[in-house]
């Protein structure tokens, strides 16, 4: 539902008593949306979880004049997620400039039905740029928690700075989501960027092994059907830290493979057996439907998440879908990773990205990519570390030269993109990446084999996992022991890799100004501790015009 806000002259009534003001009329473009109806909500209602709003509220994809609002309603006992049951109910929403809703600027009504698993979205427009708003939903007299959101700067404005939380790879069974809690506690973020693996598809006890499972998936079997994916999404949003993060900040999200199945590609996945688990296209469609129902994300085109958001003249954010169009991963050692007919982006998406980068007048060109674009050779690792690292990456253990699920397995696309940056003189491009369960700070070389004698075309910041297994988790050793050997070997063989951390869990905070883009890396004390503390680990930055990363002495305050 897309809603526009305009001014009218009649008094407005909303969810509770407040000072009369000029009414804001919302024009609803989607079917089922109507002008906001007055509600007789009790003045003493509190913004706390209620039976109708068991999965919290969320917002996402901020624009200069709007934002997407989300919630899920449980209208009756039988209307559990994935059940396909329960009545249609009208859900009212409103958005205000203050948390007390004394200055409501928009309201509307949508219908929650079993067809969308009783999830609701309102694509609100007509808001002011670079502004904080508060929003809530209601079913009858029952109020949702209050969410906070923020719009993007005006497209032609000179924003003084931007700050994003950056996360990826949150495996329910591997630990608690304390990184989300620490991001929720911050009041300085414009949005949270989620780079994929918001959830995992495995059956319980498969990853990690049952002996190391902190809490159990639901459903307990591997998810395959639409009902399965809906339930797994719903369970994720019962986590108090997930709900807190969504209520505190708008999210900008892309998917990676585990929103579908491990090492997914356009025609299948490593973790999909057609005979036992049905048709891949049906499974993929079920996963996408559940994702768009349960995530505060706009679909740019039917069935994909690649899209572009602008943050004034400071930054354009290009978001990629690297699962829907890619060729099947190459076999390690097959020698076909360089083949011109193999793609990770698909032709249309690569052309869209190249055109957007070339046309951008923003100082920074940020690219959200779910898998690492920097080339990395792992063959120099000792055997006792090569095998667990291959297990971490989901690759064969009999010799590992490259990770073929990353851009290393699709070098023709990477070469075309890097050449485009160099040939068109496109500067200040920064790739933001998840997937690999490690933190990295990389230059993106034009020719890795001759670097640093050859130039760098861009830079890349990779964030570690929220909870998913790192090297020390797989080896079951203390952090910063065996991994130090592996980190040293990787950096020695890859001169463009300036830093990596193979053991920590946590999140990043990306701070963007005209002069530089800096990633502050934060780590948590223990993923198995619901009350884990957080601490700063490292910071790296890219100064404008350099196309290189350098260490910063402290996080941005």
C-alpha positions as CSV (number, residue, x, y, z in Angstrom):
1,X,0.0,0.0,0.0
2,X,1.4,3.4,-1.0
3,X,-0.1,6.4,0.9
4,X,0.4,10.1,0.3
5,X,-0.1,12.8,2.8
6,X,-1.7,16.1,2.0
7,X,-3.1,18.9,4.1
8,X,-6.8,19.5,4.8
9,X,-8.7,21.9,7.1
10,X,-10.9,19.7,9.2
11,X,-10.0,18.5,12.7
12,X,-8.2,15.2,13.0
13,X,-8.9,12.4,15.4
14,X,-6.5,9.5,15.9
15,X,-5.7,6.6,18.3
16,X,-6.2,8.6,21.5
17,X,-6.9,12.1,22.8
18,X,-4.5,14.9,21.7
19,X,-4.5,18.6,20.8
20,X,-6.7,19.3,17.7
21,X,-4.8,20.2,14.6
22,X,-5.3,20.4,10.9
23,X,-6.1,17.0,9.5
24,X,-3.7,15.2,7.2
25,X,-5.5,13.2,4.6
26,X,-3.9,10.0,3.3
27,X,-4.7,8.8,-0.2
28,X,-4.3,5.0,-0.3
29,X,-3.3,3.6,-3.7
30,X,-3.4,-0.1,-3.0
31,X,-6.6,-2.2,-2.8
32,X,-8.1,-2.3,0.6
33,X,-6.6,1.0,1.8
34,X,-9.1,3.7,2.9
35,X,-9.1,7.1,4.6
36,X,-8.1,6.7,8.2
37,X,-11.0,5.9,10.5
38,X,-11.2,7.4,14.0
39,X,-10.4,4.9,16.7
40,X,-11.7,4.9,20.2
41,X,-8.4,3.8,21.8
42,X,-8.0,4.2,25.5
43,X,-5.8,7.1,26.5
44,X,-3.9,4.9,28.9
45,X,-2.8,2.4,26.3
46,X,0.9,1.6,26.5
47,X,3.3,0.8,23.7
48,X,4.0,-2.8,24.7
49,X,3.5,-6.1,23.1
50,X,-0.1,-7.3,23.1
51,X,-1.8,-10.4,21.8
52,X,-2.6,-8.8,18.5
53,X,1.0,-7.6,17.9
54,X,3.2,-10.5,18.9
55,X,5.9,-9.8,16.3
56,X,6.5,-6.1,16.9
57,X,6.7,-3.3,14.3
58,X,9.3,-2.4,11.7
59,X,10.1,0.2,9.1
60,X,12.4,0.2,6.1
61,X,13.8,1.6,2.9
62,X,13.8,5.3,3.9
63,X,13.2,7.8,1.1
64,X,13.4,11.6,1.4
65,X,9.6,11.8,1.5
66,X,8.6,8.4,2.9
67,X,9.2,5.1,4.6
68,X,7.8,1.6,4.6
69,X,5.9,0.6,7.8
70,X,5.3,-3.0,8.7
71,X,3.6,-5.2,11.4
72,X,2.0,-8.6,11.8
73,X,-1.4,-9.0,13.4
74,X,-2.7,-12.1,15.2
75,X,-6.5,-11.5,15.0
76,X,-7.5,-14.9,16.5
77,X,-6.1,-17.9,18.2
78,X,-6.1,-20.0,15.0
79,X,-4.3,-17.3,13.0
80,X,-0.8,-18.5,13.8
81,X,2.0,-17.8,11.3
82,X,1.9,-20.1,8.3
83,X,-1.5,-21.5,9.2
84,X,-3.4,-19.9,6.4
85,X,-6.3,-19.3,8.8
86,X,-7.9,-16.4,10.6
87,X,-10.3,-13.6,9.7
88,X,-9.5,-10.5,7.7
89,X,-9.2,-7.5,10.0
90,X,-8.7,-3.8,9.4
91,X,-5.4,-2.5,10.8
92,X,-5.1,1.2,11.4
93,X,-1.7,3.0,11.4
94,X,-0.5,6.5,12.1
95,X,2.8,8.3,12.0
96,X,3.7,11.4,14.0
97,X,6.6,13.8,14.7
98,X,6.6,13.0,18.4
99,X,6.5,9.8,20.5
100,X,3.4,11.0,22.3
101,X,1.5,11.3,18.9
102,X,0.6,14.9,19.6
103,X,1.6,15.9,16.1
104,X,0.2,13.2,13.8
105,X,1.1,13.8,10.1
106,X,-0.5,10.7,8.5
107,X,-2.8,7.8,9.1
108,X,-4.5,5.1,7.2
109,X,-6.1,1.7,7.2
110,X,-5.1,-1.6,5.5
111,X,-6.4,-5.2,5.7
112,X,-4.5,-8.0,7.3
113,X,-5.5,-11.4,5.8
114,X,-4.4,-14.9,5.7
115,X,-3.3,-14.4,2.1
116,X,-0.3,-12.4,3.4
117,X,0.0,-14.3,6.6
118,X,-1.7,-11.3,8.4
119,X,1.3,-9.1,7.7
120,X,0.7,-5.5,6.8
121,X,2.7,-2.9,5.0
122,X,2.0,0.9,4.5
123,X,4.3,2.7,2.1
124,X,3.9,6.2,3.5
125,X,4.8,9.2,1.4
126,X,4.6,13.0,1.9
127,X,7.0,13.2,4.8
128,X,9.8,15.7,5.4
129,X,13.4,14.7,4.5
130,X,16.0,13.9,7.1
131,X,13.4,13.8,9.8
132,X,12.6,11.4,12.7
133,X,9.1,10.0,13.0
134,X,7.2,7.7,15.3
135,X,4.5,5.2,14.2
136,X,2.1,2.7,15.6
137,X,-0.7,0.4,14.5
138,X,-4.0,-0.5,16.1
139,X,-6.6,-3.3,15.8
140,X,-9.8,-2.0,17.5
141,X,-8.6,-0.6,20.8
142,X,-5.4,-2.6,20.9
143,X,-2.3,-0.7,20.2
144,X,1.1,-1.9,18.8
145,X,4.4,-1.0,20.3
146,X,5.6,2.4,19.0
147,X,8.3,2.4,16.4
148,X,10.9,5.1,15.5
149,X,12.0,5.7,12.0
150,X,13.8,8.3,9.9
151,X,13.6,9.6,6.4
152,X,16.5,10.1,4.0
153,X,18.0,13.5,3.2
154,X,16.5,15.4,0.2
155,X,18.0,14.1,-3.0
156,X,19.8,17.3,-3.9
157,X,20.8,18.3,-0.3
158,X,24.3,18.2,1.1
159,X,23.9,15.9,4.1
160,X,26.6,16.5,6.7
161,X,26.9,12.8,7.5
162,X,25.3,9.4,7.6
163,X,25.6,6.5,10.0
164,X,24.4,2.9,9.4
165,X,24.5,-0.2,11.6
166,X,25.7,-3.1,9.5
167,X,24.9,-6.7,10.2
168,X,24.7,-10.2,8.5
169,X,24.4,-13.9,9.2
170,X,22.1,-14.4,12.2
171,X,21.6,-18.1,13.0
172,X,18.9,-18.6,15.6
173,X,20.4,-21.9,16.9
174,X,24.0,-20.6,17.2
175,X,23.3,-17.8,19.8
176,X,21.4,-14.8,20.9
177,X,21.0,-11.6,18.9
178,X,22.7,-9.2,21.3
179,X,24.3,-7.3,18.4
180,X,20.8,-6.2,17.5
181,X,20.1,-5.1,21.1
182,X,23.3,-2.9,21.1
183,X,22.3,-1.4,17.8
184,X,18.8,-0.7,19.1
185,X,20.3,1.2,22.0
186,X,22.0,3.6,19.7
187,X,20.3,6.9,18.9
188,X,22.7,8.0,16.2
189,X,21.8,5.7,13.4
190,X,20.0,6.6,10.2
191,X,19.2,3.0,9.4
192,X,20.4,-0.6,9.9
193,X,21.8,-2.3,6.8
194,X,21.2,-6.1,6.8
195,X,23.4,-7.8,4.2
196,X,21.8,-11.2,4.2
197,X,21.2,-14.4,6.0
198,X,18.5,-12.9,8.3
199,X,17.6,-16.4,9.0
200,X,18.8,-20.0,8.2
201,X,16.9,-22.8,6.6
202,X,18.5,-25.8,8.3
203,X,16.8,-28.4,10.4
204,X,17.5,-28.2,14.1
205,X,20.9,-29.5,15.2
206,X,22.4,-29.4,11.7
207,X,24.3,-26.1,11.9
208,X,25.7,-25.9,14.4
209,X,25.6,-29.5,15.6
210,X,23.1,-30.3,18.3
211,X,25.7,-30.3,21.1
212,X,26.4,-26.6,20.4
213,X,22.8,-25.5,19.8
214,X,21.8,-22.6,22.0
215,X,18.1,-22.6,21.2
216,X,16.0,-24.7,18.8
217,X,14.6,-23.7,15.4
218,X,10.9,-23.9,14.7
219,X,9.9,-25.7,12.6
220,X,12.5,-28.3,13.7
221,X,12.7,-29.7,10.2
222,X,14.5,-28.0,7.2
223,X,12.1,-25.4,5.9
224,X,10.8,-26.0,2.3
225,X,7.2,-24.9,2.0
226,X,5.6,-21.4,2.2
227,X,4.2,-22.3,5.7
228,X,7.7,-23.3,6.8
229,X,9.4,-20.1,5.7
230,X,6.6,-18.0,7.3
231,X,7.0,-19.8,10.6
232,X,10.8,-19.4,10.6
233,X,10.4,-15.6,9.9
234,X,7.8,-15.4,12.6
235,X,10.0,-17.1,15.2
236,X,12.8,-14.7,14.4
237,X,10.5,-11.8,15.2
238,X,9.6,-13.2,18.6
239,X,13.2,-12.5,19.7
240,X,13.1,-9.4,21.9
241,X,16.4,-8.0,20.5
242,X,15.1,-8.4,16.9
243,X,11.9,-6.5,17.8
244,X,13.9,-3.8,19.6
245,X,16.2,-3.2,16.6
246,X,13.3,-3.0,14.2
247,X,11.4,-0.7,16.5
248,X,14.4,1.6,16.9
249,X,15.7,2.0,13.3
250,X,14.5,1.6,9.7
251,X,16.1,-1.4,8.1
252,X,17.6,-1.7,4.6
253,X,17.9,-5.4,3.7
254,X,19.0,-7.7,1.0
255,X,18.9,-11.5,1.0
256,X,21.7,-14.0,0.6
257,X,21.5,-17.8,0.3
258,X,20.1,-18.9,3.6
259,X,16.8,-17.0,3.2
260,X,16.4,-19.8,0.5
261,X,18.9,-22.6,1.0
262,X,22.7,-22.9,1.3
263,X,24.7,-21.8,-1.8
264,X,21.5,-21.0,-3.7
265,X,21.7,-20.1,-7.4
266,X,19.0,-19.4,-10.0
267,X,18.3,-23.0,-10.7
268,X,18.9,-24.8,-7.4
269,X,21.0,-24.9,-4.3
270,X,23.7,-27.0,-2.6
271,X,21.1,-27.7,0.2
272,X,18.2,-28.7,-2.1
273,X,17.5,-32.2,-3.4
274,X,14.7,-32.0,-6.0
275,X,13.5,-35.6,-5.4
276,X,13.2,-35.2,-1.7
277,X,12.4,-31.5,-1.4
278,X,10.3,-30.8,-4.4
279,X,10.7,-28.3,-7.2
280,X,13.3,-25.6,-6.7
281,X,11.3,-22.9,-8.4
282,X,8.4,-23.6,-6.0
283,X,10.7,-23.5,-3.0
284,X,12.4,-20.3,-4.2
285,X,9.0,-18.6,-4.8
286,X,7.8,-19.7,-1.3
287,X,10.9,-18.2,0.3
288,X,10.6,-15.0,-1.6
289,X,6.9,-14.6,-0.8
290,X,7.5,-15.1,2.9
291,X,10.5,-12.7,2.8
292,X,8.4,-9.9,1.2
293,X,5.6,-10.5,3.6
294,X,7.7,-10.5,6.8
295,X,10.5,-8.0,5.9
296,X,10.1,-4.2,5.7
297,X,11.5,-4.2,2.2
298,X,10.2,-2.9,-1.1
299,X,10.5,-5.1,-4.2
300,X,12.3,-3.1,-6.9
301,X,10.9,-5.4,-9.6
302,X,8.9,-8.6,-9.3
303,X,10.7,-11.1,-7.1
304,X,14.0,-9.3,-6.5
305,X,15.6,-7.0,-4.0
306,X,18.1,-5.1,-6.1
307,X,17.3,-1.4,-5.8
308,X,18.9,1.9,-5.2
309,X,18.4,4.4,-2.3
310,X,19.8,8.0,-2.3
311,X,21.0,9.9,0.7
312,X,21.4,13.4,-0.6
313,X,24.5,14.2,-2.6
314,X,26.6,12.4,0.0
315,X,25.8,8.8,-0.9
316,X,23.9,6.5,-3.3
317,X,23.3,3.0,-2.0
318,X,23.1,0.3,-4.7
319,X,21.7,-3.0,-3.3
320,X,22.3,-6.2,-5.1
321,X,20.5,-9.5,-5.4
322,X,23.2,-12.1,-5.9
323,X,21.0,-15.3,-5.7
324,X,18.2,-14.9,-8.2
325,X,20.2,-14.7,-11.4
326,X,23.5,-16.3,-10.8
327,X,24.9,-19.4,-12.6
328,X,25.5,-22.5,-10.7
329,X,28.7,-22.4,-8.6
330,X,31.8,-23.9,-10.3
331,X,33.4,-27.0,-9.0
332,X,36.6,-26.2,-7.2
333,X,39.5,-26.8,-9.5
334,X,37.4,-27.1,-12.6
335,X,39.0,-24.0,-14.2
336,X,35.7,-22.5,-15.4
337,X,35.4,-19.6,-12.9
338,X,36.7,-17.2,-15.6
339,X,34.1,-18.3,-18.2
340,X,32.3,-15.4,-19.9
341,X,29.0,-17.2,-19.9
342,X,28.9,-17.5,-16.1
343,X,27.4,-14.7,-14.1
344,X,26.7,-13.8,-10.4
345,X,24.5,-10.8,-11.2
346,X,22.7,-11.6,-14.4
347,X,23.1,-9.3,-17.4
348,X,20.3,-6.9,-16.6
349,X,21.4,-6.3,-13.0
350,X,25.0,-5.8,-13.9
351,X,24.0,-3.2,-16.6
352,X,21.7,-1.5,-14.0
353,X,24.6,-1.3,-11.5
354,X,27.1,0.0,-14.1
355,X,24.7,2.6,-15.3
356,X,23.8,3.7,-11.8
357,X,27.4,4.0,-10.8
358,X,28.3,6.0,-13.9
359,X,25.3,8.4,-13.5
360,X,25.8,9.0,-9.8
361,X,26.7,12.5,-8.7
362,X,27.0,11.4,-5.1
363,X,30.3,11.7,-3.3
364,X,30.2,8.0,-2.2
365,X,28.9,5.1,-4.2
366,X,28.0,2.4,-1.6
367,X,27.3,-1.1,-2.9
368,X,25.5,-3.6,-0.7
369,X,26.8,-7.0,-1.9
370,X,25.9,-10.2,0.0
371,X,29.2,-12.0,-0.9
372,X,32.8,-10.7,-1.0
373,X,34.0,-9.1,-4.2
374,X,37.7,-8.8,-3.2
375,X,39.7,-11.7,-4.6
376,X,41.1,-14.0,-1.9
377,X,43.4,-17.1,-2.3
378,X,43.3,-19.5,0.6
379,X,45.7,-22.1,-0.8
380,X,48.6,-21.0,1.4
381,X,47.0,-22.1,4.6
382,X,48.3,-25.1,6.5
383,X,46.3,-28.3,6.1
384,X,45.0,-28.3,9.7
385,X,43.4,-24.9,9.1
386,X,42.5,-25.3,5.5
387,X,40.0,-28.1,6.3
388,X,37.9,-26.2,8.9
389,X,38.0,-23.1,6.9
390,X,36.7,-25.0,3.9
391,X,33.9,-26.3,6.2
392,X,33.1,-22.8,7.3
393,X,32.8,-21.7,3.7
394,X,30.8,-24.8,2.7
395,X,33.5,-26.0,0.2
396,X,35.3,-29.2,-0.5
397,X,38.3,-29.9,1.9
398,X,40.6,-31.4,-0.7
399,X,42.4,-28.2,-1.6
400,X,40.8,-24.8,-1.6
401,X,42.1,-22.1,-3.9
402,X,39.1,-19.8,-4.1
403,X,35.6,-19.5,-2.6
404,X,33.5,-20.1,-5.7
405,X,30.3,-18.9,-4.0
406,X,31.8,-15.4,-3.9
407,X,32.8,-13.1,-6.8
408,X,35.9,-15.3,-7.0
409,X,33.7,-17.9,-8.7
410,X,32.5,-15.4,-11.3
411,X,35.5,-13.5,-12.3
412,X,34.2,-12.3,-15.7
413,X,31.5,-10.2,-14.0
414,X,34.0,-8.8,-11.5
415,X,36.5,-7.9,-14.2
416,X,33.8,-6.1,-16.2
417,X,32.6,-4.1,-13.1
418,X,36.1,-3.2,-12.0
419,X,37.1,-2.2,-15.5
420,X,34.0,0.0,-15.7
421,X,35.0,1.8,-12.5
422,X,38.5,2.4,-13.9
423,X,37.6,3.3,-17.4
424,X,34.8,5.7,-16.4
425,X,36.9,7.3,-13.7
426,X,34.3,6.3,-11.0
427,X,35.9,7.0,-7.6
428,X,34.9,6.5,-4.0
429,X,33.1,3.2,-4.5
430,X,32.8,1.2,-1.3
431,X,31.5,-2.4,-1.2
432,X,29.6,-3.4,2.0
433,X,29.5,-7.2,2.5
434,X,28.4,-10.0,4.8
435,X,28.2,-13.8,4.3
436,X,31.7,-15.0,5.2
437,X,31.4,-14.8,9.1
438,X,34.6,-12.8,9.4
439,X,35.4,-9.1,9.5
440,X,37.6,-7.8,6.6
441,X,39.0,-4.4,5.4
442,X,40.2,-4.7,1.8
443,X,41.4,-2.7,-1.1
444,X,39.7,-4.0,-4.3
445,X,42.6,-4.3,-6.7
446,X,42.4,-4.1,-10.5
447,X,45.0,-6.9,-10.7
448,X,45.4,-8.9,-7.5
449,X,48.5,-10.7,-8.6
450,X,50.5,-7.5,-9.0
451,X,49.1,-5.5,-6.1
452,X,50.2,-3.0,-4.7
453,X,52.2,-2.2,-7.9
454,X,48.8,-2.1,-9.7
455,X,46.0,0.3,-8.6
456,X,43.0,-0.3,-6.4
457,X,39.6,0.5,-8.0
458,X,37.5,0.5,-4.8
459,X,37.4,-0.6,-1.2
460,X,35.4,-3.2,0.8
461,X,34.3,-3.5,4.4
462,X,33.0,-7.0,5.4
463,X,31.2,-7.4,8.7
464,X,31.4,-10.6,10.7
465,X,28.3,-12.7,11.7
466,X,25.8,-11.9,14.3
467,X,25.9,-15.5,15.6
468,X,26.9,-17.9,12.8
469,X,30.0,-20.1,13.3
470,X,33.4,-18.5,12.8
471,X,36.7,-20.4,12.6
472,X,37.1,-20.8,16.4
473,X,33.5,-22.1,16.7
474,X,34.2,-24.8,14.2
475,X,37.5,-25.8,15.8
476,X,36.1,-25.4,19.3
477,X,39.2,-23.5,20.4
478,X,39.6,-20.2,22.2
479,X,39.4,-17.1,20.0
480,X,42.6,-15.6,18.7
481,X,44.6,-18.7,18.9
482,X,44.8,-20.9,15.8
483,X,43.0,-18.2,13.8
484,X,46.0,-15.9,14.1
485,X,48.1,-18.3,11.9
486,X,45.3,-18.4,9.3
487,X,44.9,-14.6,9.3
488,X,48.7,-14.1,8.8
489,X,48.8,-16.5,6.0
490,X,45.8,-15.0,4.2
491,X,47.2,-11.4,4.5
492,X,50.6,-12.6,3.2
493,X,49.1,-14.2,0.1
494,X,46.6,-11.3,-0.5
495,X,48.4,-8.0,-0.2
496,X,45.2,-6.0,-0.7
497,X,43.7,-7.5,2.5
498,X,44.6,-5.0,5.3
499,X,42.8,-6.7,8.2
500,X,40.6,-9.6,9.0
501,X,39.2,-11.2,12.1
502,X,38.2,-14.9,11.8
503,X,36.8,-15.4,15.3
504,X,34.5,-12.6,16.5
505,X,30.8,-12.0,16.4
506,X,29.2,-8.6,16.3
507,X,28.3,-5.8,13.9
508,X,29.7,-2.7,12.2
509,X,28.8,1.0,12.3
510,X,29.5,2.8,9.0
511,X,30.0,6.5,9.3
512,X,30.0,8.5,6.1
513,X,31.1,12.1,5.6
514,X,32.3,14.0,2.5
515,X,35.9,13.4,3.6
516,X,35.8,9.7,4.4
517,X,33.9,6.6,4.9
518,X,34.7,4.7,8.1
519,X,33.7,1.3,9.4
520,X,33.9,0.8,13.2
521,X,33.9,-2.9,14.0
522,X,32.3,-4.0,17.3
523,X,32.4,-7.5,18.9
524,X,30.2,-9.1,21.5
525,X,31.5,-11.0,24.6
526,X,29.7,-14.3,24.1
527,X,27.0,-15.2,21.5
528,X,25.6,-17.8,23.9
529,X,24.9,-15.1,26.5
530,X,21.6,-13.2,26.1
531,X,23.2,-10.3,28.0
532,X,26.5,-10.2,26.1
533,X,28.4,-7.0,26.3
534,X,29.9,-5.2,23.3
535,X,33.3,-3.6,22.7
536,X,35.1,-1.8,19.9
537,X,37.6,-3.9,18.1
538,X,39.0,-2.0,15.1
539,X,38.2,0.8,12.7
540,X,39.2,1.3,9.0
541,X,38.4,4.1,6.7
542,X,38.6,5.2,3.1
543,X,39.6,8.8,2.4
544,X,37.9,10.3,-0.5
545,X,39.8,10.0,-3.7
546,X,42.2,7.3,-2.5
547,X,40.4,4.0,-3.3
548,X,42.3,2.5,-0.4
549,X,41.6,1.5,3.3
550,X,43.7,2.7,6.2
551,X,43.4,2.0,9.9
552,X,41.7,4.6,12.1
553,X,42.8,5.0,15.7
554,X,39.3,5.2,17.2
555,X,35.6,4.8,16.4
556,X,33.6,7.8,15.4
557,X,32.0,9.4,18.4
